[in-house]
Amino acid sequence: MDIRVGDKVRSYDFNHMRDAAGEHACYIEGVVQEIVNASGCNRYKIRCTRRIFAGEPEIKDVGKEYFPPVNGTPTVFGGLTSFVEKIPE
């Protein structure tokens, strides 16, 4: 599923931990503002509307911008990134 500017998304901190709730839940939710080139690759610029870390809300992070790599970007370990998911409306 393609992710575009204006989409609501969830970006996981850790690819192997994709729990939506509980002590292993670590992610931000927000809206893709644009796609930028930074640190050598294309990245989603996401304005955070909700942040969960270790299963707990982190209110201080709401409104901040996050820049995860665009899905399909090669990783250091030979895989491809897939940390960002579109949230169904």
N, C-alpha and C positions, 0 to 999 in steps of 0.2 A: 504494500500500500504506500503510495507516494505521500510524502509529507510536504505541505506547501505553506507559504506565508498565510497567516490567519488561522491555521489549524490549532486546535487545543490538543496538547500532547502531554505524555508522561515520559520523563527521562530518568532512567534508573542509574544510580551511582555505580552499581556493580552488575556486570552482565550475568553473573551466575546467581544473583540474588534478586528475584523479581516478585517477591511477595508484596501484595497490596496492603497487607495489614500484619501486625505482629512485630516482634523484636527484630526481625530481619528485613523489614520494609525500609528502604532508603531510596527516595526519589524526589524529584520536583515535578509539579504540574504547572503548565502555563500555556501561553500563546506564542507561536512562532512569529517574531517581528520581521525577520529577514534572514537570508542565508549569506554569510560573510566568509571571506578567506582570512584565516588567522592561524598562526602557529603552523603554517605549512599545509593546511588542508581546509576544505569547506566545512563550515560549522553552522548549526542552527543557532540563531540568537533568540533565546526564549526569555520572556519576562515572566517571572515566577508569580503564580497566584496561590500556590500551596506547596509546602515543603514538609516532608516526613523524613526523619532520621532516627534509625533504631526504633521505629514504630511510633515515635512521638512527633507532634507538630513542632515546627521551628518557625514561629511567627516572625521573627526578626529577618528572615530571608525573603518574605513576601515583598514583591516589587523589585528585587534584584534581578540582574540579567545573568544568564548562564549560557555557555557556549559549547555544548557537546558536539563531537564530530558527526557529520551527516552519515546516516546509515549506509553501510557499504564501504566505508573508509578502511583501508588495510590497517591492522594492528601490528604492534611490535612482535607479537608472538605468531604471526602468520594467518590469523583469522580476519574476519571483517566485522566492523562495528554494527550493532543492532540494538543500541541502548534506548532509542526513542520510539515510542509507539503513539499513534494517533488515538485520541479518546473519542469513541463513538458519541455522536450527538443525540 
